[in-house]
Amino acid sequence: MTPTGSGYRRSIKPDLVAPGGRAFYGQVATPQDVIAFRGQTALGPGLKVATPPQANETHVAGTSFAAGLISRQATRLHDLVDEIAAGTPITRRQRAAALKALLVHGTEWPSDLAYAPLSPEVAVGNGVATRDYADGCARNEAVVLFLGSIGAAEEQELLFPLPDGLNVREAKRIEATLAWLSPVNWRYRQYRCAALSFVCPAGATPRLGAPSGHPAAVTTRGAATVQHQLWEMEKAFASGQGSDMSVRVKCYEQAGGLSGRRVDYAVAVSLWVAPAINVDVYSQVREQIRERVAIRPQ
């Protein structure tokens, strides 16, 4: 639940949409009227919350409660990122970027999405929050989280190890989400000193073509600090263990440049296959990650 409107320089905002509860109109409204909502009620509709002083419950609605749900999810993901890092030092900015990447990675467009006359990026941002990766993955999917830093004009290659058993024509889904925190320079219209982006995943996968959802140009325009894209297909992969899918992250200077500073970022990449294939994607990818995960500066 959120106000509608594009972000700075037409970047996607909101980053994601979360349930804010439903509310009853107090009376039938016309376009010229002020819309009046009924007050809180113990019977709903809305989001059920505790209310003092007698340990009762009531139903509420609003953007604040949607933000509360996402904040709780971010707290759980914070603990997950610490567990993934397993004692490896990471910066506060990398942790913050990781939380944002995982939150946006868990979104999708509703199948019955109706957004006219608004554009979809204004109506739902990157999508509706439907997954909490703090709960883990099913055996037919795997999500890999990359943390790193990148300098001006650098390009880094992130490798996602592929499992066996993908050489059948059945539904598959590849998803990638990049989030970063950039230094700012308020003297320039671009404001942020760095713009990051990734190109379409490639390597041992078939040619993916156009993504589902937002076009690439929409996800990278303006002052965005997150890029989320999804590819769906039914192609067979002529590859297996020992092969990699690569995602290349690039850094562009703007707003006066980085002056030697580096930008912390996080990338979540996932592979999902139809359960009918009966491939244990999670275990196969996890086993290969234990052996090596490479980030190659170019």
C-alpha positions in Angstrom: 0.0 0.0 0.0 1.6 3.2 -1.1 1.1 6.6 -2.7 1.5 6.5 -6.5 4.1 8.5 -8.4 7.4 8.0 -10.2 10.7 8.4 -8.4 13.3 11.0 -9.0 14.1 11.3 -12.8 11.4 8.6 -13.5 13.1 5.9 -11.6 10.9 3.0 -10.3 9.2 3.9 -7.0 8.1 2.3 -4.8 10.8 -0.4 -4.8 8.1 -2.9 -3.9 4.5 -3.1 -2.6 3.3 -4.7 0.6 -0.2 -5.3 2.0 -1.5 -2.3 3.9 -4.9 -3.8 4.8 -8.3 -3.1 3.4 -10.8 -0.4 4.7 -14.5 0.3 4.3 -15.7 3.5 2.8 -17.9 5.4 5.2 -20.1 6.4 2.3 -20.2 6.4 -1.5 -17.7 8.9 -2.8 -17.7 10.9 -6.0 -14.4 12.1 -7.6 -14.9 15.5 -6.1 -15.5 14.3 -2.6 -13.2 13.6 0.3 -13.1 9.9 0.9 -14.1 9.0 4.4 -13.1 5.6 5.9 -14.8 3.8 8.8 -12.8 3.6 12.0 -11.0 0.7 13.5 -13.0 -2.4 14.2 -12.3 -5.8 15.9 -14.1 -7.5 13.0 -12.0 -6.3 10.1 -11.2 -5.9 7.3 -7.6 -4.9 7.5 -4.4 -6.1 9.2 -4.9 -7.7 12.6 -2.7 -6.1 15.3 -2.6 -6.1 19.1 -4.2 -3.2 20.8 -3.8 -2.1 24.5 -4.8 -2.2 27.3 -6.6 -5.5 27.5 -4.7 -7.8 25.1 -7.4 -7.3 22.5 -7.0 -7.2 18.7 -8.2 -4.8 16.1 -7.8 -4.4 12.3 -6.0 -1.4 10.8 -5.0 -0.2 7.3 -2.4 2.2 6.0 1.1 2.5 4.6 2.7 2.6 8.1 1.5 -1.0 8.7 2.8 -2.1 5.3 6.1 -0.6 6.2 6.0 -2.5 9.5 5.6 -5.8 7.8 8.5 -5.2 5.5 10.7 -3.9 8.4 10.0 -7.2 10.2 11.0 -9.2 7.1 14.2 -7.1 6.7 15.1 -7.9 10.4 14.9 -11.6 9.6 16.9 -11.2 6.5 19.5 -9.2 8.5 20.1 -12.3 10.6 20.2 -14.5 7.5 22.9 -12.3 5.9 25.1 -12.6 9.0 24.7 -16.4 8.8 25.6 -16.4 5.2 28.7 -14.2 5.8 29.8 -16.8 8.5 32.4 -14.5 10.1 33.6 -12.9 6.8 33.8 -9.1 7.4 31.2 -7.2 5.4 30.5 -3.5 5.5 27.3 -1.9 6.7 26.6 -0.7 3.2 27.0 -4.2 1.8 24.6 -5.5 4.5 22.0 -2.8 3.7 22.3 -3.5 -0.1 21.9 -7.2 0.6 18.6 -6.6 2.5 17.3 -4.5 -0.3 18.2 -7.0 -2.9 16.6 -9.9 -1.1 13.4 -7.9 -0.3 13.0 -6.9 -4.0 14.0 -10.4 -5.2 11.0 -11.8 -3.3 8.5 -9.8 -5.4 6.3 -10.7 -8.3 3.6 -9.2 -10.4 0.1 -10.4 -9.5 -1.4 -12.5 -12.3 -4.6 -10.4 -12.2 -2.7 -7.1 -12.1 -4.9 -4.1 -13.3 -3.0 -0.8 -13.3 -4.6 1.4 -16.0 -4.4 4.4 -16.3 -1.1 4.2 -14.4 2.1 2.5 -15.8 3.0 -0.8 -14.0 6.2 0.6 -12.5 4.2 3.4 -10.9 1.4 1.1 -9.7 3.4 -1.7 -8.2 7.1 -0.7 -8.5 9.1 -3.9 -8.9 6.2 -6.0 -7.7 4.3 -7.2 -4.7 6.3 -8.8 -1.8 5.3 -12.5 -1.9 8.5 -14.3 -0.7 10.5 -14.2 2.5 13.9 -15.8 1.8 14.6 -16.0 5.5 12.3 -19.1 5.3 14.7 -20.8 2.8 14.2 -22.3 -0.6 12.4 -25.4 -2.0 14.6 -28.2 -3.5 13.7 -27.1 -7.1 15.2 -23.6 -6.7 18.4 -21.9 -5.5 19.2 -18.3 -4.6 22.8 -17.1 -4.5 23.7 -13.8 -2.8 26.8 -12.0 -3.9 28.4 -9.1 -2.0 31.1 -6.9 -3.3 32.4 -3.4 -4.1 33.2 -1.9 -7.5 35.0 1.1 -8.7 34.5 3.5 -11.6 34.4 2.0 -15.1 34.9 -1.5 -13.6 33.1 -4.6 -14.7 32.8 -7.7 -12.5 31.6 -11.1 -13.4 29.5 -13.1 -11.0 29.3 -16.9 -11.6 26.2 -19.0 -10.7 27.0 -22.7 -10.8 24.4 -24.7 -12.8 23.0 -28.1 -11.7 22.5 -31.3 -13.8 19.2 -32.3 -15.2 18.2 -29.1 -17.1 18.3 -30.7 -20.6 14.5 -31.0 -20.8 11.9 -28.7 -22.2 10.0 -27.6 -19.1 9.3 -24.3 -17.3 12.3 -22.6 -15.9 12.8 -19.1 -14.3 16.0 -17.0 -13.9 15.9 -13.9 -11.7 18.5 -11.3 -10.8 18.3 -8.4 -8.5 21.1 -5.8 -8.0 21.1 -3.2 -5.2 23.7 -0.7 -4.3 24.4 2.5 -2.2 26.1 5.3 -4.0 27.9 8.4 -2.7 25.9 11.6 -3.5 26.7 15.0 -4.8 23.9 17.5 -4.4 25.4 19.9 -6.8 24.5 17.7 -9.8 21.1 16.8 -11.3 22.1 13.1 -11.3 22.7 13.4 -7.5 24.2 9.9 -7.1 27.9 9.6 -8.1 27.6 6.1 -9.5 25.0 4.2 -11.5 25.3 0.4 -11.5 23.6 -2.1 -13.8 23.9 -5.7 -14.9 23.5 -7.2 -18.4 21.3 -10.2 -19.3 22.6 -13.4 -17.7 24.6 -15.4 -20.2 27.2 -18.2 -20.3 26.0 -21.8 -20.3 22.3 -20.9 -20.6 20.3 -20.5 -23.8 19.8 -17.0 -25.1 17.2 -15.5 -22.6 15.7 -12.8 -24.8 13.5 -10.1 -23.4 12.7 -10.2 -19.7 9.2 -10.6 -18.2 7.8 -7.6 -16.5 9.6 -4.3 -16.8 12.0 -3.7 -19.8 15.6 -3.3 -19.0 15.5 0.4 -19.9 12.8 1.0 -17.3 14.7 -0.8 -14.4 17.8 1.3 -14.9 16.6 4.8 -15.7 16.7 7.8 -13.4 18.2 7.6 -10.0 17.5 4.0 -9.3 19.5 2.0 -6.7 18.0 -1.4 -7.5 17.6 -3.4 -10.7 15.3 -6.4 -10.8 14.6 -8.6 -13.8 13.0 -11.9 -14.5 13.3 -14.4 -17.5 10.9 -17.2 -18.0 11.4 -20.0 -20.6 10.8 -23.6 -21.4 14.1 -24.2 -23.2 16.5 -27.1 -22.6 20.0 -26.3 -21.1 22.8 -28.1 -22.9 24.9 -27.8 -19.7 25.2 -29.1 -16.2 27.6 -29.3 -13.2 30.9 -27.6 -14.0 29.1 -25.0 -16.1 28.2 -21.5 -15.0 25.7 -18.8 -15.7 27.4 -15.4 -15.5 26.0 -12.0 -14.5 28.2 -9.0 -15.3 27.9 -5.9 -13.1 29.1 -2.5 -14.4 29.8 0.8 -12.7 29.3 4.2 -14.4 30.5 7.5 -12.9 28.2 10.5 -12.9 27.5 13.6 -10.8 31.1 14.6 -10.6 32.5 11.1 -10.3 33.6 8.8 -7.5 37.1 10.3 -7.0 38.6 6.9 -6.3 35.8 5.7 -4.0 34.2 2.3 -4.4 30.5 1.4 -4.4 29.2 -1.5 -2.2 26.6 -3.6 -3.8 24.7 -6.9 -3.5 23.3 -9.2 -6.2 20.7 -12.0 -5.7 20.5 -14.5 -8.5 18.1 -17.4 -8.5 17.2 -20.4 -10.7 13.8 -22.1 -10.4 12.7 -25.1 -12.3 9.3 -26.8 -12.6 8.9 -29.5 -9.9 8.0 -31.9 -12.7 11.7 -32.0 -13.7 12.5 -33.5 -10.3 15.9 -31.9 -10.1 17.4 -31.0 -6.7 18.6 -27.6 -7.7 19.3 -26.4 -4.2 21.6 -29.2 -3.2 23.6 -29.3 -6.4 24.2 -25.5 -6.4 25.0 -25.5 -2.7 27.6 -28.2 -3.2 29.4 -26.3 -6.0 29.4 -23.0 -4.0 31.2 -24.7 -1.2 34.0 -25.3 -3.6 34.3 -21.9 -5.1 32.5 -18.6 -5.8 34.3 -16.2 -8.1 34.1 -12.5 -8.7 36.4 -11.5 -11.5 37.4 -7.8 -11.9 37.9 -6.8 -15.6 
